[in-house]
């Protein structure tokens, strides 16, 4: 199991910065939908299932995006943030 997770992590880390941004942005609608669906007039069981699926998808996008970002991406974002704040 550890080998499979390591291979997935390595594959994700080879993806581009643009892909990382897209994956991280995708987690926002999943978070919104996971809580907004509670207002729908459906049964509590179905709400629980929808919340589990949507919240899980949001977490997958979040952690997948962070894995793609990696250490180099964090350094890149810090550099960009410092440049932006310096101006």
ROPATI-402315 format. One record per atom (N, C-alpha, C): residue number from 1; atom name; x, z, y negated; residue in three letters. Coordinates in steps of 0.05 Angstrom, whole numbers, always signed. Layout:
residues N
+-----+----+--------+--------+--------+-----+
!   k !  a !   east !     up !  north !   r !
+-----+----+--------+--------+--------+-----+
! NUM ! CA !      X !      Z !      Y ! ALA !
...
+-----+----+--------+--------+--------+-----+
END
This chain:
residues 87
+-----+----+--------+--------+--------+-----+
!   k !  a !   east !     up !  north !   r !
+-----+----+--------+--------+--------+-----+
!   1 !  N !    +16 !     +0 !    +24 ! UNK !
!   1 ! CA !     +0 !     +0 !     +0 ! UNK !
!   1 !  C !    +17 !     +0 !    -25 ! UNK !
!   2 !  N !    +40 !    +15 !    -25 ! UNK !
!   2 ! CA !    +57 !    +16 !    -48 ! UNK !
!   2 !  C !    +69 !    -11 !    -54 ! UNK !
!   3 !  N !    +76 !    -26 !    -33 ! UNK !
!   3 ! CA !    +87 !    -53 !    -36 ! UNK !
!   3 !  C !    +68 !    -71 !    -50 ! UNK !
!   4 !  N !    +42 !    -70 !    -42 ! UNK !
!   4 ! CA !    +22 !    -87 !    -54 ! UNK !
!   4 !  C !    +19 !    -81 !    -83 ! UNK !
!   5 !  N !    +18 !    -55 !    -90 ! UNK !
!   5 ! CA !    +15 !    -47 !   -118 ! UNK !
!   5 !  C !    +40 !    -55 !   -135 ! UNK !
!   6 !  N !    +63 !    -53 !   -123 ! UNK !
!   6 ! CA !    +87 !    -62 !   -136 ! UNK !
!   6 !  C !    +87 !    -92 !   -142 ! UNK !
!   7 !  N !    +78 !   -107 !   -122 ! UNK !
!   7 ! CA !    +77 !   -136 !   -125 ! UNK !
!   7 !  C !    +57 !   -144 !   -147 ! UNK !
!   8 !  N !    +34 !   -130 !   -148 ! UNK !
!   8 ! CA !    +14 !   -136 !   -169 ! UNK !
!   8 !  C !    +26 !   -129 !   -196 ! UNK !
!   9 !  N !    +40 !   -106 !   -198 ! UNK !
!   9 ! CA !    +52 !    -98 !   -224 ! UNK !
!   9 !  C !    +73 !   -119 !   -233 ! UNK !
!  10 !  N !    +89 !   -128 !   -215 ! UNK !
!  10 ! CA !   +109 !   -148 !   -221 ! UNK !
!  10 !  C !    +96 !   -174 !   -230 ! UNK !
!  11 !  N !    +75 !   -182 !   -217 ! UNK !
!  11 ! CA !    +61 !   -207 !   -224 ! UNK !
!  11 !  C !    +49 !   -204 !   -252 ! UNK !
!  12 !  N !    +36 !   -181 !   -257 ! UNK !
!  12 ! CA !    +24 !   -177 !   -284 ! UNK !
!  12 !  C !    +45 !   -176 !   -306 ! UNK !
!  13 !  N !    +68 !   -165 !   -300 ! UNK !
!  13 ! CA !    +89 !   -163 !   -321 ! UNK !
!  13 !  C !   +101 !   -190 !   -328 ! UNK !
!  14 !  N !    +98 !   -210 !   -311 ! UNK !
!  14 ! CA !   +108 !   -237 !   -317 ! UNK !
!  14 !  C !    +89 !   -253 !   -335 ! UNK !
!  15 !  N !    +65 !   -242 !   -340 ! UNK !
!  15 ! CA !    +46 !   -257 !   -357 ! UNK !
!  15 !  C !    +54 !   -255 !   -386 ! UNK !
!  16 !  N !    +44 !   -272 !   -403 ! UNK !
!  16 ! CA !    +52 !   -274 !   -431 ! UNK !
!  16 !  C !    +40 !   -253 !   -448 ! UNK !
!  17 !  N !    +51 !   -250 !   -472 ! UNK !
!  17 ! CA !    +41 !   -231 !   -492 ! UNK !
!  17 !  C !    +12 !   -238 !   -500 ! UNK !
!  18 !  N !     +7 !   -264 !   -503 ! UNK !
!  18 ! CA !    -20 !   -273 !   -510 ! UNK !
!  18 !  C !    -41 !   -265 !   -489 ! UNK !
!  19 !  N !    -33 !   -268 !   -464 ! UNK !
!  19 ! CA !    -51 !   -260 !   -442 ! UNK !
!  19 !  C !    -56 !   -230 !   -444 ! UNK !
!  20 !  N !    -36 !   -214 !   -450 ! UNK !
!  20 ! CA !    -39 !   -185 !   -452 ! UNK !
!  20 !  C !    -59 !   -178 !   -474 ! UNK !
!  21 !  N !    -57 !   -192 !   -497 ! UNK !
!  21 ! CA !    -76 !   -186 !   -519 ! UNK !
!  21 !  C !   -104 !   -193 !   -511 ! UNK !
!  22 !  N !   -108 !   -215 !   -497 ! UNK !
!  22 ! CA !   -134 !   -224 !   -488 ! UNK !
!  22 !  C !   -146 !   -203 !   -469 ! UNK !
!  23 !  N !   -130 !   -194 !   -450 ! UNK !
!  23 ! CA !   -139 !   -175 !   -430 ! UNK !
!  23 !  C !   -146 !   -148 !   -443 ! UNK !
!  24 !  N !   -130 !   -139 !   -462 ! UNK !
!  24 ! CA !   -136 !   -114 !   -476 ! UNK !
!  24 !  C !   -161 !   -117 !   -493 ! UNK !
!  25 !  N !   -165 !   -140 !   -506 ! UNK !
!  25 ! CA !   -189 !   -143 !   -522 ! UNK !
!  25 !  C !   -214 !   -144 !   -505 ! UNK !
!  26 !  N !   -211 !   -154 !   -480 ! UNK !
!  26 ! CA !   -234 !   -155 !   -462 ! UNK !
!  26 !  C !   -244 !   -128 !   -455 ! UNK !
!  27 !  N !   -228 !   -107 !   -456 ! UNK !
!  27 ! CA !   -237 !    -81 !   -449 ! UNK !
!  27 !  C !   -257 !    -70 !   -469 ! UNK !
!  28 !  N !   -256 !    -79 !   -494 ! UNK !
!  28 ! CA !   -275 !    -69 !   -514 ! UNK !
!  28 !  C !   -304 !    -75 !   -508 ! UNK !
!  29 !  N !   -311 !   -101 !   -502 ! UNK !
!  29 ! CA !   -339 !   -106 !   -495 ! UNK !
!  29 !  C !   -348 !    -91 !   -469 ! UNK !
!  30 !  N !   -330 !    -88 !   -450 ! UNK !
!  30 ! CA !   -338 !    -74 !   -426 ! UNK !
!  30 !  C !   -344 !    -44 !   -432 ! UNK !
!  31 !  N !   -328 !    -32 !   -450 ! UNK !
!  31 ! CA !   -334 !     -4 !   -458 ! UNK !
!  31 !  C !   -361 !     -3 !   -472 ! UNK !
!  32 !  N !   -366 !    -22 !   -491 ! UNK !
!  32 ! CA !   -391 !    -22 !   -506 ! UNK !
!  32 !  C !   -415 !    -26 !   -487 ! UNK !
!  33 !  N !   -413 !    -45 !   -469 ! UNK !
!  33 ! CA !   -434 !    -50 !   -450 ! UNK !
!  33 !  C !   -439 !    -27 !   -431 ! UNK !
!  34 !  N !   -417 !    -13 !   -423 ! UNK !
!  34 ! CA !   -421 !     +9 !   -404 ! UNK !
!  34 !  C !   -437 !    +32 !   -415 ! UNK !
!  35 !  N !   -436 !    +36 !   -441 ! UNK !
!  35 ! CA !   -452 !    +57 !   -453 ! UNK !
!  35 !  C !   -478 !    +46 !   -466 ! UNK !
!  36 !  N !   -478 !    +22 !   -475 ! UNK !
!  36 ! CA !   -502 !    +10 !   -487 ! UNK !
!  36 !  C !   -524 !     +6 !   -466 ! UNK !
!  37 !  N !   -517 !     +1 !   -441 ! UNK !
!  37 ! CA !   -537 !     -4 !   -421 ! UNK !
!  37 !  C !   -554 !    +21 !   -415 ! UNK !
!  38 !  N !   -544 !    +44 !   -424 ! UNK !
!  38 ! CA !   -560 !    +69 !   -420 ! UNK !
!  38 !  C !   -586 !    +68 !   -436 ! UNK !
!  39 !  N !   -588 !    +52 !   -456 ! UNK !
!  39 ! CA !   -612 !    +49 !   -472 ! UNK !
!  39 !  C !   -633 !    +31 !   -459 ! UNK !
!  40 !  N !   -625 !    +17 !   -438 ! UNK !
!  40 ! CA !   -644 !     -2 !   -425 ! UNK !
!  40 !  C !   -665 !    +14 !   -410 ! UNK !
!  41 !  N !   -690 !     +3 !   -408 ! UNK !
!  41 ! CA !   -711 !    +16 !   -393 ! UNK !
!  41 !  C !   -710 !    +10 !   -363 ! UNK !
!  42 !  N !   -689 !    +20 !   -350 ! UNK !
!  42 ! CA !   -685 !    +15 !   -321 ! UNK !
!  42 !  C !   -681 !    +42 !   -308 ! UNK !
!  43 !  N !   -682 !    +42 !   -282 ! UNK !
!  43 ! CA !   -680 !    +67 !   -267 ! UNK !
!  43 !  C !   -652 !    +80 !   -271 ! UNK !
!  44 !  N !   -652 !   +106 !   -267 ! UNK !
!  44 ! CA !   -627 !   +121 !   -270 ! UNK !
!  44 !  C !   -606 !   +113 !   -249 ! UNK !
!  45 !  N !   -614 !   +106 !   -225 ! UNK !
!  45 ! CA !   -596 !    +97 !   -205 ! UNK !
!  45 !  C !   -582 !    +71 !   -213 ! UNK !
!  46 !  N !   -598 !    +52 !   -223 ! UNK !
!  46 ! CA !   -587 !    +27 !   -232 ! UNK !
!  46 !  C !   -568 !    +31 !   -256 ! UNK !
!  47 !  N !   -576 !    +49 !   -274 ! UNK !
!  47 ! CA !   -558 !    +55 !   -297 ! UNK !
!  47 !  C !   -531 !    +65 !   -287 ! UNK !
!  48 !  N !   -532 !    +83 !   -267 ! UNK !
!  48 ! CA !   -507 !    +94 !   -256 ! UNK !
!  48 !  C !   -490 !    +72 !   -244 ! UNK !
!  49 !  N !   -502 !    +54 !   -229 ! UNK !
!  49 ! CA !   -487 !    +32 !   -217 ! UNK !
!  49 !  C !   -475 !    +14 !   -239 ! UNK !
!  50 !  N !   -492 !     +7 !   -259 ! UNK !
!  50 ! CA !   -482 !    -10 !   -280 ! UNK !
!  50 !  C !   -459 !     +3 !   -295 ! UNK !
!  51 !  N !   -462 !    +29 !   -301 ! UNK !
!  51 ! CA !   -441 !    +44 !   -315 ! UNK !
!  51 !  C !   -415 !    +44 !   -298 ! UNK !
!  52 !  N !   -418 !    +49 !   -273 ! UNK !
!  52 ! CA !   -394 !    +49 !   -255 ! UNK !
!  52 !  C !   -380 !    +22 !   -255 ! UNK !
!  53 !  N !   -395 !     +0 !   -254 ! UNK !
!  53 ! CA !   -383 !    -26 !   -253 ! UNK !
!  53 !  C !   -370 !    -34 !   -280 ! UNK !
!  54 !  N !   -385 !    -29 !   -302 ! UNK !
!  54 ! CA !   -376 !    -37 !   -328 ! UNK !
!  54 !  C !   -353 !    -20 !   -338 ! UNK !
!  55 !  N !   -355 !     +6 !   -333 ! UNK !
!  55 ! CA !   -333 !    +24 !   -341 ! UNK !
!  55 !  C !   -308 !    +19 !   -325 ! UNK !
!  56 !  N !   -312 !    +13 !   -299 ! UNK !
!  56 ! CA !   -289 !     +6 !   -282 ! UNK !
!  56 !  C !   -276 !    -19 !   -291 ! UNK !
!  57 !  N !   -292 !    -39 !   -299 ! UNK !
!  57 ! CA !   -280 !    -64 !   -309 ! UNK !
!  57 !  C !   -265 !    -59 !   -335 ! UNK !
!  58 !  N !   -275 !    -42 !   -352 ! UNK !
!  58 ! CA !   -261 !    -35 !   -377 ! UNK !
!  58 !  C !   -234 !    -22 !   -371 ! UNK !
!  59 !  N !   -234 !     -3 !   -353 ! UNK !
!  59 ! CA !   -209 !    +10 !   -345 ! UNK !
!  59 !  C !   -189 !     -9 !   -332 ! UNK !
!  60 !  N !   -199 !    -28 !   -316 ! UNK !
!  60 ! CA !   -182 !    -48 !   -304 ! UNK !
!  60 !  C !   -169 !    -65 !   -325 ! UNK !
!  61 !  N !   -185 !    -74 !   -345 ! UNK !
!  61 ! CA !   -174 !    -90 !   -367 ! UNK !
!  61 !  C !   -153 !    -74 !   -383 ! UNK !
!  62 !  N !   -160 !    -48 !   -388 ! UNK !
!  62 ! CA !   -142 !    -31 !   -404 ! UNK !
!  62 !  C !   -115 !    -28 !   -389 ! UNK !
!  63 !  N !   -116 !    -19 !   -365 ! UNK !
!  63 ! CA !    -91 !    -14 !   -350 ! UNK !
!  63 !  C !    -76 !    -40 !   -343 ! UNK !
!  64 !  N !    -91 !    -61 !   -338 ! UNK !
!  64 ! CA !    -78 !    -87 !   -333 ! UNK !
!  64 !  C !    -64 !    -97 !   -357 ! UNK !
!  65 !  N !    -77 !    -94 !   -381 ! UNK !
!  65 ! CA !    -64 !   -103 !   -406 ! UNK !
!  65 !  C !    -39 !    -87 !   -412 ! UNK !
!  66 !  N !    -41 !    -61 !   -407 ! UNK !
!  66 ! CA !    -17 !    -44 !   -412 ! UNK !
!  66 !  C !     +6 !    -50 !   -393 ! UNK !
!  67 !  N !     -1 !    -58 !   -368 ! UNK !
!  67 ! CA !    +19 !    -66 !   -349 ! UNK !
!  67 !  C !    +32 !    -92 !   -357 ! UNK !
!  68 !  N !    +16 !   -111 !   -367 ! UNK !
!  68 ! CA !    +27 !   -136 !   -376 ! UNK !
!  68 !  C !    +45 !   -131 !   -401 ! UNK !
!  69 !  N !    +36 !   -113 !   -418 ! UNK !
!  69 ! CA !    +51 !   -107 !   -442 ! UNK !
!  69 !  C !    +79 !    -97 !   -436 ! UNK !
!  70 !  N !    +82 !    -77 !   -418 ! UNK !
!  70 ! CA !   +107 !    -67 !   -409 ! UNK !
!  70 !  C !   +124 !    -55 !   -432 ! UNK !
!  71 !  N !   +148 !    -47 !   -425 ! UNK !
!  71 ! CA !   +166 !    -34 !   -444 ! UNK !
!  71 !  C !   +174 !    -53 !   -467 ! UNK !
!  72 !  N !   +180 !    -78 !   -460 ! UNK !
!  72 ! CA !   +188 !    -97 !   -480 ! UNK !
!  72 !  C !   +165 !   -102 !   -500 ! UNK !
!  73 !  N !   +141 !   -103 !   -490 ! UNK !
!  73 ! CA !   +118 !   -108 !   -508 ! UNK !
!  73 !  C !   +114 !    -84 !   -526 ! UNK !
!  74 !  N !   +117 !    -60 !   -517 ! UNK !
!  74 ! CA !   +114 !    -36 !   -533 ! UNK !
!  74 !  C !   +135 !    -37 !   -556 ! UNK !
!  75 !  N !   +160 !    -44 !   -549 ! UNK !
!  75 ! CA !   +181 !    -46 !   -569 ! UNK !
!  75 !  C !   +174 !    -68 !   -590 ! UNK !
!  76 !  N !   +163 !    -90 !   -580 ! UNK !
!  76 ! CA !   +155 !   -111 !   -598 ! UNK !
!  76 !  C !   +132 !   -103 !   -617 ! UNK !
!  77 !  N !   +113 !    -88 !   -606 ! UNK !
!  77 ! CA !    +91 !    -78 !   -623 ! UNK !
!  77 !  C !   +101 !    -57 !   -644 ! UNK !
!  78 !  N !   +119 !    -40 !   -635 ! UNK !
!  78 ! CA !   +130 !    -20 !   -654 ! UNK !
!  78 !  C !   +145 !    -34 !   -677 ! UNK !
!  79 !  N !   +161 !    -55 !   -670 ! UNK !
!  79 ! CA !   +175 !    -70 !   -690 ! UNK !
!  79 !  C !   +156 !    -83 !   -710 ! UNK !
!  80 !  N !   +135 !    -96 !   -699 ! UNK !
!  80 ! CA !   +115 !   -109 !   -715 ! UNK !
!  80 !  C !   +101 !    -89 !   -734 ! UNK !
!  81 !  N !    +94 !    -65 !   -722 ! UNK !
!  81 ! CA !    +81 !    -44 !   -738 ! UNK !
!  81 !  C !    +98 !    -34 !   -761 ! UNK !
!  82 !  N !   +124 !    -30 !   -755 ! UNK !
!  82 ! CA !   +143 !    -21 !   -776 ! UNK !
!  82 !  C !   +146 !    -42 !   -798 ! UNK !
!  83 !  N !   +147 !    -67 !   -790 ! UNK !
!  83 ! CA !   +149 !    -88 !   -810 ! UNK !
!  83 !  C !   +124 !    -90 !   -828 ! UNK !
!  84 !  N !   +101 !    -86 !   -815 ! UNK !
!  84 ! CA !    +76 !    -87 !   -829 ! UNK !
!  84 !  C !    +73 !    -64 !   -848 ! UNK !
!  85 !  N !    +81 !    -40 !   -840 ! UNK !
!  85 ! CA !    +79 !    -16 !   -857 ! UNK !
!  85 !  C !   +100 !    -17 !   -879 ! UNK !
!  86 !  N !   +122 !    -30 !   -875 ! UNK !
!  86 ! CA !   +143 !    -32 !   -895 ! UNK !
!  86 !  C !   +136 !    -50 !   -918 ! UNK !
!  87 !  N !   +118 !    -68 !   -914 ! UNK !
!  87 ! CA !   +111 !    -87 !   -936 ! UNK !
!  87 !  C !    +89 !    -76 !   -953 ! UNK !
+-----+----+--------+--------+--------+-----+
END
